[in-house]
Amino acid sequence: MPQHTPDHPEHDRQQDNGGDDATVLPFRTTRSSTQDTWRVERIDTELMTTQQYDLAVTTLATLITQWRNNQEKAKENQEKVA
């Protein structure tokens, strides 16, 4: 069982609410970095079956491959223009 799973005996329950050191992620690029931000209050984890895990890994690999292909095409197009 992953250590960050709430039922894990070593799970840090003091950080369940995000705490004062919770990560703040920008929603989009703005002129002010203090505006339009999201605060991650907690990260929930749930156990997955082997089939769910395999599907998640396959989906992530597909998305990464698609992103990489798009990046390569964009780079090739920029080189053709230049």
C-alpha positions as CSV (number, residue, x, y, z in Angstrom):
1,M,0.0,0.0,0.0
2,P,1.5,3.4,-1.0
3,Q,2.7,5.5,2.0
4,H,0.4,8.4,1.0
5,T,-2.7,6.3,1.2
6,P,-4.7,7.5,4.2
7,D,-5.1,4.0,5.6
8,H,-1.3,3.4,5.6
9,P,0.1,3.3,9.1
10,E,2.8,5.9,8.3
11,H,0.4,8.3,6.6
12,D,1.0,11.9,7.7
13,R,-2.5,13.0,8.9
14,Q,-1.3,16.5,9.8
15,Q,-0.9,17.2,6.1
16,D,-4.4,16.0,5.1
17,N,-5.7,19.6,4.9
18,G,-2.7,20.8,2.9
19,G,-1.1,22.7,5.8
20,D,0.6,26.0,5.4
21,D,3.1,24.5,3.0
22,A,0.6,23.3,0.5
23,T,1.7,23.7,-3.1
24,V,0.2,26.6,-5.0
25,L,0.0,26.1,-8.7
26,P,-0.7,29.0,-11.2
27,F,-3.9,28.5,-13.2
28,R,-2.5,30.5,-16.1
29,T,0.2,32.9,-16.8
30,T,-0.7,36.4,-15.5
31,R,1.1,39.7,-15.0
32,S,0.9,39.1,-11.2
33,S,2.0,35.7,-9.8
34,T,-0.2,36.3,-6.8
35,Q,-3.4,36.4,-8.8
36,D,-5.3,33.5,-10.3
37,T,-3.6,30.7,-8.4
38,W,-4.9,27.3,-7.2
39,R,-4.1,25.9,-3.8
40,V,-3.7,22.1,-3.6
41,E,-5.4,21.3,-0.3
42,R,-4.8,17.6,-0.4
43,I,-4.1,14.7,-2.7
44,D,-6.5,11.8,-2.4
45,T,-5.3,8.3,-3.3
46,E,-7.4,5.2,-3.8
47,L,-6.3,1.7,-4.3
48,M,-6.4,0.4,-7.9
49,T,-7.0,-3.0,-9.3
50,T,-4.3,-4.4,-11.5
51,Q,-6.5,-3.9,-14.5
52,Q,-7.2,-0.2,-13.6
53,Y,-3.4,0.3,-13.1
54,D,-2.6,-1.2,-16.5
55,L,-5.2,0.9,-18.2
56,A,-3.9,4.1,-16.4
57,V,-0.3,3.4,-17.5
58,T,-1.3,2.6,-21.0
59,T,-3.4,5.8,-21.2
60,L,-0.5,7.9,-19.8
61,A,1.9,6.4,-22.3
62,T,-0.5,7.1,-25.2
63,L,-0.9,10.8,-24.0
64,I,2.9,11.2,-23.7
65,T,3.5,9.7,-27.1
66,Q,0.8,12.0,-28.7
67,W,2.3,15.1,-26.9
68,R,5.9,14.1,-28.1
69,N,4.7,13.7,-31.7
70,N,2.9,17.1,-31.6
71,Q,6.1,18.7,-30.2
72,E,8.2,17.2,-33.0
73,K,5.7,18.3,-35.7
74,A,5.7,21.8,-34.3
75,K,9.5,21.9,-34.3
76,E,9.6,20.6,-37.9
77,N,7.1,23.3,-39.0
78,Q,9.2,26.0,-37.3
79,E,12.4,24.8,-39.1
80,K,10.6,24.8,-42.5
81,V,9.4,28.4,-41.9
82,A,12.9,29.5,-40.8
